[in-house]
Amino acid sequence: MDDWKDLRYLAAFTIPLSAVISLYFKGAWSYFTPVYAFVLIPVLEVLLPQDASNLDSETRKEKEKSRFFDWLLYLNLPIVYGLLAYLLWDVFHHSYALYELVGLCLSLGVVLGVNGINVGHELGHRQQTAERFLGKALLLPSFYMHFYIEHNFGHHAHAATAEDPATAKYNQSVYSFWFTSVTRQYANALKIQQKLLQNAGKGFFSIQNDMLWYLVFQLGYLVTVFALFGAIGLWFALGAGVVGFLLLETVNYIEHYGLMRKKLPSGRYERVRECHSWNSNHVIGRIVLYELTRHSDHHYKSAKKYQVLECHDTSPQMPYGYPTSMVLSLVPPLWFAIMNPRIPEEMKPDTDSLSLA
């Protein structure tokens, strides 16, 4: 690591730091993490300039080999689990008002979504088994270990098509999307797992059935939480986990909203290109989310590490960063008014008078 600018990715740790602040001050400060993530960061995104620059080929090769960027990801594992364990211990041993518990649960949920699922997604694309293991461990507290199977074997093959549950339809609200994506992704993961087992000549109850292992690990996690921290800890863990995976689904919603691939005469879809994902060059969202906002390049070359993802001129650009866009998506009429005109005409349904989902 020979460029001080690389230290900018340390900003991702301000999310768990904000949760520590929530826990330390309590009271109204219990809500500091969601306020920081979805009020302060969006304000900064609006004020600061965008950066659409890409690395030159020599610098890109150098940074791709640097282990510094990998260790930034690995550090999220002890941070996420350390914060999770301490918060569970704290709510079990101290009395809080209901509003404080809700605030702390939301704060932990944001950490599980940003530093848990988001980093787990990045590591899940790595070639090393150990890195994929770390990625799955970061998905566990949000009960989304099946995401590894559906995302890698399903979403990347079917993104921007009607067959993909993680692609939001034109005029579909984020609330409708939460339900369809959560349920269909789990069902798809089961189907993909079954197909993998059949190809290997194994039955559903094989030791190679990862979906069964995920169920065992996640149930084991909840049983352990209940045994150590009682009912209050169990409900707290469940609430934070739900917040975590709903954050992921909100990101899924904005990443491909309304963008569809053409179906060819052969019945197959055109290959995934840079124009099938929304890109954002807003600096704060980029560094806090480990370049997730350069999602177009990620789909174009999914094995690319986050620190070398590029901006493509042909990618549709979001008017705001991902954190800001997530907030806007919670108000469907406003979201549709902003985003629908930006969707390429050839990707829109035949009529613009579809009823709102």
Kinemage of the C-alpha trace (Angstrom):
@kinemage 1
@onewidth
@group {chain A} dominant
@subgroup {mainchain}
@vectorlist {calphas} color= white
{ca met a 1} P 0.000 0.000 0.000
{ca asp a 2} L 1.872 3.009 -1.276
{ca asp a 3} L -0.937 5.460 -1.938
{ca trp a 4} L -2.471 7.342 0.990
{ca lys a 5} L -5.692 7.568 -1.018
{ca asp a 6} L -6.178 3.841 -0.445
{ca leu a 7} L -6.879 4.661 3.200
{ca arg a 8} L -10.191 6.161 2.110
{ca tyr a 9} L -11.761 2.693 2.347
{ca leu a 10} L -11.316 2.904 6.111
{ca ala a 11} L -14.445 5.059 5.898
{ca ala a 12} L -16.445 1.826 5.733
{ca phe a 13} L -15.621 1.305 9.395
{ca thr a 14} L -17.418 4.528 10.314
{ca ile a 15} L -20.657 2.516 10.105
{ca pro a 16} L -19.788 0.198 13.031
{ca leu a 17} L -18.168 3.186 14.762
{ca ser a 18} L -21.497 4.992 14.553
{ca ala a 19} L -23.136 1.949 16.178
{ca val a 20} L -20.628 2.188 19.031
{ca ile a 21} L -21.655 5.834 19.457
{ca ser a 22} L -25.316 4.744 19.507
{ca leu a 23} L -24.594 2.218 22.229
{ca tyr a 24} L -22.403 4.549 24.298
{ca phe a 25} L -24.770 7.534 24.458
{ca lys a 26} L -28.063 5.609 24.236
{ca gly a 27} L -31.317 7.573 24.446
{ca ala a 28} L -32.072 9.367 21.176
{ca trp a 29} L -28.494 8.596 20.123
{ca ser a 30} L -29.571 4.952 19.760
{ca tyr a 31} L -30.709 5.970 16.266
{ca phe a 32} L -27.414 7.563 15.280
{ca thr a 33} L -26.342 4.799 12.858
{ca pro a 34} L -29.426 4.971 10.584
{ca val a 35} L -29.271 8.781 10.781
{ca tyr a 36} L -25.584 8.737 9.851
{ca ala a 37} L -26.083 6.242 7.010
{ca phe a 38} L -29.264 7.665 5.514
{ca val a 39} L -29.211 11.370 6.422
{ca leu a 40} L -25.629 12.574 6.942
{ca ile a 41} L -24.053 10.477 4.173
{ca pro a 42} L -26.697 11.475 1.598
{ca val a 43} L -26.113 15.147 2.485
{ca leu a 44} L -22.370 14.679 1.957
{ca glu a 45} L -23.026 12.908 -1.350
{ca val a 46} L -24.978 15.899 -2.608
{ca leu a 47} L -22.322 18.370 -1.489
{ca leu a 48} L -19.212 16.532 -2.674
{ca pro a 49} L -18.276 16.146 -6.370
{ca gln a 50} L -18.475 12.833 -8.178
{ca asp a 51} L -15.401 10.961 -9.377
{ca ala a 52} L -15.747 9.054 -12.650
{ca ser a 53} L -12.019 8.491 -13.135
{ca asn a 54} L -10.554 5.013 -13.683
{ca leu a 55} L -7.141 3.616 -12.832
{ca asp a 56} L -4.529 3.272 -15.542
{ca ser a 57} L -3.584 -0.305 -16.455
{ca glu a 58} L -0.310 -0.348 -14.479
{ca thr a 59} L -1.892 1.017 -11.297
{ca arg a 60} L -4.825 -1.346 -11.672
{ca lys a 61} L -2.526 -4.385 -11.800
{ca glu a 62} L -0.616 -3.139 -8.771
{ca lys a 63} L -3.715 -2.554 -6.655
{ca glu a 64} L -5.290 -5.832 -7.728
{ca lys a 65} L -2.334 -7.700 -6.184
{ca ser a 66} L -2.219 -5.639 -2.986
{ca arg a 67} L -3.264 -7.585 0.114
{ca phe a 68} L -4.109 -4.341 1.907
{ca phe a 69} L -7.520 -4.231 0.241
{ca asp a 70} L -8.203 -7.850 1.179
{ca trp a 71} L -7.365 -7.270 4.844
{ca leu a 72} L -9.772 -4.338 4.922
{ca leu a 73} L -12.488 -6.867 4.087
{ca tyr a 74} L -11.285 -9.517 6.546
{ca leu a 75} L -11.327 -7.016 9.424
{ca asn a 76} L -15.081 -6.767 9.093
{ca leu a 77} L -15.532 -10.276 10.493
{ca pro a 78} L -14.234 -9.574 14.043
{ca ile a 79} L -15.799 -6.107 13.996
{ca val a 80} L -19.265 -7.351 13.027
{ca tyr a 81} L -19.261 -10.329 15.370
{ca gly a 82} L -17.635 -8.372 18.192
{ca leu a 83} L -20.256 -5.640 17.982
{ca leu a 84} L -23.038 -8.210 17.660
{ca ala a 85} L -21.909 -10.135 20.732
{ca tyr a 86} L -21.441 -7.007 22.840
{ca leu a 87} L -24.831 -5.570 21.922
{ca leu a 88} L -26.564 -8.872 22.729
{ca trp a 89} L -24.765 -8.990 26.070
{ca asp a 90} L -25.633 -5.371 26.784
{ca val a 91} L -29.365 -5.577 26.059
{ca phe a 92} L -29.554 -8.765 28.158
{ca his a 93} L -27.872 -7.234 31.204
{ca his a 94} L -29.378 -3.736 31.126
{ca ser a 95} L -32.873 -2.335 31.019
{ca tyr a 96} L -33.721 -0.134 28.051
{ca ala a 97} L -36.803 1.757 27.010
{ca leu a 98} L -38.521 0.233 23.991
{ca tyr a 99} L -37.543 3.149 21.754
{ca glu a 100} L -33.877 2.643 22.706
{ca leu a 101} L -34.049 -1.069 21.881
{ca val a 102} L -35.561 -0.257 18.497
{ca gly a 103} L -32.823 2.288 17.803
{ca leu a 104} L -30.024 -0.072 18.803
{ca cys a 105} L -31.605 -2.868 16.762
{ca leu a 106} L -31.749 -0.615 13.688
{ca ser a 107} L -28.153 0.466 14.270
{ca leu a 108} L -26.920 -3.111 14.492
{ca gly a 109} L -29.023 -4.037 11.453
{ca val a 110} L -27.318 -1.346 9.361
{ca val a 111} L -23.935 -2.782 10.381
{ca leu a 112} L -25.068 -6.299 9.464
{ca gly a 113} L -26.191 -5.040 6.063
{ca val a 114} L -23.236 -2.786 5.190
{ca asn a 115} L -20.269 -4.476 6.877
{ca gly a 116} L -21.840 -7.926 6.918
{ca ile a 117} L -23.823 -8.775 3.784
{ca asn a 118} L -22.087 -6.263 1.511
{ca val a 119} L -18.619 -7.537 2.425
{ca gly a 120} L -19.904 -11.116 2.343
{ca his a 121} L -21.025 -10.468 -1.224
{ca glu a 122} L -17.558 -9.266 -2.225
{ca leu a 123} L -15.810 -12.241 -0.584
{ca gly a 124} L -18.358 -14.649 -2.027
{ca his a 125} L -17.024 -13.882 -5.494
{ca arg a 126} L -13.446 -14.754 -4.570
{ca gln a 127} L -11.716 -17.912 -5.797
{ca gln a 128} L -10.160 -18.887 -2.474
{ca thr a 129} L -12.280 -21.229 -0.344
{ca ala a 130} L -11.210 -19.473 2.872
{ca glu a 131} L -12.422 -16.114 1.565
{ca arg a 132} L -15.764 -17.581 0.511
{ca phe a 133} L -16.070 -19.103 3.989
{ca leu a 134} L -15.541 -15.671 5.562
{ca gly a 135} L -18.153 -14.277 3.196
{ca lys a 136} L -20.737 -16.847 4.236
{ca ala a 137} L -19.956 -16.209 7.917
{ca leu a 138} L -20.778 -12.531 7.369
{ca leu a 139} L -24.132 -13.504 5.826
{ca leu a 140} L -25.123 -15.696 8.790
{ca pro a 141} L -26.362 -13.036 11.306
{ca ser a 142} L -28.777 -11.737 8.649
{ca phe a 143} L -30.065 -15.265 7.901
{ca tyr a 144} L -29.024 -14.860 4.261
{ca met a 145} L -26.439 -17.571 3.701
{ca his a 146} L -28.519 -18.835 0.762
{ca phe a 147} L -27.638 -15.544 -0.946
{ca tyr a 148} L -24.249 -17.041 -1.838
{ca ile a 149} L -25.883 -19.739 -3.983
{ca glu a 150} L -28.641 -17.668 -5.571
{ca his a 151} L -26.455 -14.643 -6.238
{ca asn a 152} L -23.476 -16.441 -7.746
{ca phe a 153} L -25.336 -19.141 -9.680
{ca gly a 154} L -28.659 -17.406 -10.282
{ca his a 155} L -28.542 -13.619 -10.236
{ca his a 156} L -25.363 -13.221 -12.275
{ca ala a 157} L -26.815 -15.453 -14.970
{ca his a 158} L -30.305 -13.932 -15.037
{ca ala a 159} L -29.817 -10.292 -13.986
{ca ala a 160} L -31.995 -7.800 -15.856
{ca thr a 161} L -34.513 -10.460 -16.906
{ca ala a 162} L -37.974 -11.449 -15.695
{ca glu a 163} L -36.467 -14.708 -14.418
{ca asp a 164} L -34.311 -12.866 -11.876
{ca pro a 165} L -36.011 -12.195 -8.513
{ca ala a 166} L -33.347 -9.599 -7.641
{ca thr a 167} L -34.224 -7.384 -10.626
{ca ala a 168} L -36.997 -4.898 -9.838
{ca lys a 169} L -39.618 -4.433 -12.527
{ca tyr a 170} L -40.573 -1.088 -14.009
{ca asn a 171} L -43.030 0.654 -11.648
{ca gln a 172} L -42.599 -1.997 -8.948
{ca ser a 173} L -42.397 -0.454 -5.482
{ca val a 174} L -39.584 -1.371 -3.123
{ca tyr a 175} L -42.134 -2.786 -0.667
{ca ser a 176} L -43.530 -5.179 -3.253
{ca phe a 177} L -39.961 -6.021 -4.243
{ca trp a 178} L -38.991 -6.910 -0.658
{ca phe a 179} L -41.611 -9.656 -0.639
{ca thr a 180} L -41.046 -11.037 -4.139
{ca ser a 181} L -37.255 -10.936 -3.941
{ca val a 182} L -36.937 -12.479 -0.474
{ca thr a 183} L -39.277 -15.373 -1.227
{ca arg a 184} L -38.199 -16.047 -4.805
{ca gln a 185} L -34.483 -15.847 -4.029
{ca tyr a 186} L -34.808 -18.506 -1.340
{ca ala a 187} L -36.889 -20.718 -3.641
{ca asn a 188} L -34.342 -20.235 -6.432
{ca ala a 189} L -31.470 -21.117 -4.104
{ca leu a 190} L -33.224 -24.388 -3.249
{ca lys a 191} L -33.727 -25.165 -6.948
{ca ile a 192} L -30.119 -24.376 -7.809
{ca gln a 193} L -28.888 -26.508 -4.905
{ca gln a 194} L -31.082 -29.411 -5.976
{ca lys a 195} L -29.730 -29.190 -9.527
{ca leu a 196} L -26.140 -29.151 -8.259
{ca leu a 197} L -26.837 -32.216 -6.152
{ca gln a 198} L -28.462 -34.059 -9.061
{ca asn a 199} L -25.490 -33.293 -11.302
{ca ala a 200} L -23.237 -34.766 -8.609
{ca gly a 201} L -25.465 -37.812 -8.219
{ca lys a 202} L -26.395 -36.860 -4.652
{ca gly a 203} L -29.739 -36.777 -2.848
{ca phe a 204} L -31.306 -33.854 -1.007
{ca phe a 205} L -30.090 -35.043 2.396
{ca ser a 206} L -26.508 -35.341 1.220
{ca ile a 207} L -23.725 -33.854 3.305
{ca gln a 208} L -22.984 -31.746 0.213
{ca asn a 209} L -26.325 -29.936 0.494
{ca asp a 210} L -25.165 -26.460 1.510
{ca met a 211} L -28.743 -25.233 1.945
{ca leu a 212} L -29.226 -27.739 4.763
{ca trp a 213} L -25.969 -26.657 6.374
{ca tyr a 214} L -27.016 -23.015 6.143
{ca leu a 215} L -30.266 -23.879 7.916
{ca val a 216} L -28.386 -25.751 10.643
{ca phe a 217} L -25.883 -22.921 11.165
{ca gln a 218} L -28.536 -20.207 11.296
{ca leu a 219} L -30.819 -22.141 13.631
{ca gly a 220} L -27.790 -22.988 15.752
{ca tyr a 221} L -26.958 -19.296 15.920
{ca leu a 222} L -30.456 -18.446 17.180
{ca val a 223} L -30.461 -21.286 19.704
{ca thr a 224} L -27.092 -20.095 21.019
{ca val a 225} L -28.343 -16.517 21.279
{ca phe a 226} L -31.437 -17.668 23.197
{ca ala a 227} L -29.378 -19.859 25.534
{ca leu a 228} L -26.935 -17.043 26.336
{ca phe a 229} L -29.094 -13.935 26.164
{ca gly a 230} L -32.668 -15.113 26.630
{ca ala a 231} L -35.786 -14.008 24.785
{ca ile a 232} L -34.712 -10.356 24.648
{ca gly a 233} L -31.481 -11.352 22.913
{ca leu a 234} L -33.336 -13.623 20.506
{ca trp a 235} L -35.804 -10.928 19.456
{ca phe a 236} L -32.986 -8.402 19.170
{ca ala a 237} L -30.950 -10.729 16.933
{ca leu a 238} L -33.985 -11.520 14.788
{ca gly a 239} L -34.851 -7.839 14.359
{ca ala a 240} L -31.310 -6.818 13.468
{ca gly a 241} L -31.042 -9.683 10.983
{ca val a 242} L -34.264 -8.651 9.240
{ca val a 243} L -33.038 -5.053 9.015
{ca gly a 244} L -29.791 -6.361 7.543
{ca phe a 245} L -31.355 -8.372 4.742
{ca leu a 246} L -33.956 -5.696 3.957
{ca leu a 247} L -31.078 -3.281 3.430
{ca leu a 248} L -29.594 -5.772 0.978
{ca glu a 249} L -32.908 -6.089 -0.832
{ca thr a 250} L -33.217 -2.310 -1.037
{ca val a 251} L -29.779 -2.221 -2.651
{ca asn a 252} L -30.868 -5.002 -5.016
{ca tyr a 253} L -33.909 -2.904 -5.861
{ca ile a 254} L -31.975 0.189 -6.920
{ca glu a 255} L -29.159 -1.699 -8.670
{ca his a 256} L -31.215 -2.992 -11.604
{ca tyr a 257} L -34.537 -1.162 -11.329
{ca gly a 258} L -36.346 -1.199 -14.682
{ca leu a 259} L -33.305 -2.346 -16.685
{ca met a 260} L -34.062 -5.349 -18.877
{ca arg a 261} L -32.075 -7.398 -21.375
{ca lys a 262} L -33.465 -8.075 -24.821
{ca lys a 263} L -34.672 -11.570 -25.635
{ca leu a 264} L -33.079 -12.806 -28.868
{ca pro a 265} L -34.898 -14.730 -31.636
{ca ser a 266} L -33.293 -17.898 -30.265
{ca gly a 267} L -35.241 -17.418 -27.045
{ca arg a 268} L -32.115 -16.602 -25.062
{ca tyr a 269} L -31.268 -13.203 -23.631
{ca glu a 270} L -28.469 -10.963 -24.811
{ca arg a 271} L -25.389 -11.153 -22.597
{ca val a 272} L -25.173 -8.946 -19.538
{ca arg a 273} L -23.560 -5.638 -20.433
{ca glu a 274} L -22.626 -2.432 -18.650
{ca cys a 275} L -26.015 -0.933 -19.489
{ca his a 276} L -27.910 -3.457 -17.360
{ca ser a 277} L -26.954 -2.067 -13.931
{ca trp a 278} L -27.167 1.405 -12.422
{ca asn a 279} L -23.797 3.024 -11.763
{ca ser a 280} L -22.988 5.759 -9.256
{ca asn a 281} L -19.762 7.731 -8.964
{ca his a 282} L -20.715 9.574 -5.777
{ca val a 283} L -17.572 9.313 -3.686
{ca ile a 284} L -18.922 8.709 -0.179
{ca gly a 285} L -21.223 5.870 -1.203
{ca arg a 286} L -18.419 4.322 -3.231
{ca ile a 287} L -15.930 4.078 -0.391
{ca val a 288} L -18.365 3.199 2.404
{ca leu a 289} L -19.807 0.373 0.292
{ca tyr a 290} L -16.470 -0.873 -1.101
{ca glu a 291} L -17.266 0.304 -4.645
{ca leu a 292} L -20.567 -1.580 -4.776
{ca thr a 293} L -21.954 1.464 -6.556
{ca arg a 294} L -19.843 0.636 -9.610
{ca his a 295} L -22.193 -2.264 -10.056
{ca ser a 296} L -22.198 -2.179 -13.847
{ca asp a 297} L -18.552 -3.223 -14.022
{ca his a 298} L -19.117 -5.831 -11.317
{ca his a 299} L -21.716 -7.559 -13.487
{ca tyr a 300} L -19.593 -7.140 -16.574
{ca lys a 301} L -16.664 -8.906 -14.859
{ca ser a 302} L -17.878 -10.420 -11.580
{ca ala a 303} L -14.452 -11.717 -10.494
{ca lys a 304} L -13.000 -8.184 -10.457
{ca lys a 305} L -11.951 -6.988 -7.002
{ca tyr a 306} L -13.692 -3.938 -5.611
{ca gln a 307} L -10.618 -1.664 -5.639
{ca val a 308} L -10.226 -1.879 -9.434
{ca leu a 309} L -13.849 -1.609 -10.562
{ca glu a 310} L -14.329 0.935 -13.340
{ca cys a 311} L -16.913 3.394 -14.558
{ca his a 312} L -18.228 2.794 -18.095
{ca asp a 313} L -19.652 5.598 -20.213
{ca thr a 314} L -22.370 3.260 -21.464
{ca ser a 315} L -23.663 2.525 -17.955
{ca pro a 316} L -26.867 4.275 -16.880
{ca gln a 317} L -25.995 6.771 -14.156
{ca met a 318} L -27.941 7.312 -10.960
{ca pro a 319} L -28.598 10.973 -10.150
{ca tyr a 320} L -27.668 10.307 -6.526
{ca gly a 321} L -25.470 7.887 -4.629
{ca tyr a 322} L -26.676 4.513 -3.398
{ca pro a 323} L -27.428 5.613 0.215
{ca thr a 324} L -29.470 8.565 -1.055
{ca ser a 325} L -31.216 6.402 -3.648
{ca met a 326} L -32.166 3.860 -0.994
{ca val a 327} L -33.939 6.601 0.944
{ca leu a 328} L -35.698 7.864 -2.191
{ca ser a 329} L -36.898 4.345 -3.039
{ca leu a 330} L -38.905 4.309 0.204
{ca val a 331} L -41.195 6.943 -1.360
{ca pro a 332} L -42.342 5.125 -4.549
{ca pro a 333} L -44.006 8.090 -6.358
{ca leu a 334} L -40.861 10.177 -5.875
{ca trp a 335} L -38.619 7.282 -6.938
{ca phe a 336} L -40.653 6.642 -10.098
{ca ala a 337} L -40.669 10.338 -10.988
{ca ile a 338} L -36.875 10.514 -10.714
{ca met a 339} L -35.846 7.155 -12.181
{ca asn a 340} L -38.441 6.226 -14.814
{ca pro a 341} L -37.359 8.971 -17.262
{ca arg a 342} L -33.756 7.732 -16.967
{ca ile a 343} L -34.569 4.175 -18.059
{ca pro a 344} L -33.709 3.627 -21.752
{ca glu a 345} L -36.899 3.653 -23.820
{ca glu a 346} L -36.134 0.286 -25.392
{ca met a 347} L -36.086 -1.314 -21.928
{ca lys a 348} L -39.456 0.019 -20.822
{ca pro a 349} L -42.665 -2.018 -21.085
{ca asp a 350} L -44.929 -1.313 -24.029
{ca thr a 351} L -47.020 1.092 -21.996
{ca asp a 352} L -46.133 3.678 -19.380
{ca ser a 353} L -49.570 3.395 -17.827
{ca leu a 354} L -48.905 0.269 -15.801
{ca ser a 355} L -50.495 0.270 -12.378
{ca leu a 356} L -48.050 0.897 -9.585
{ca ala a 357} L -47.009 -2.235 -7.732
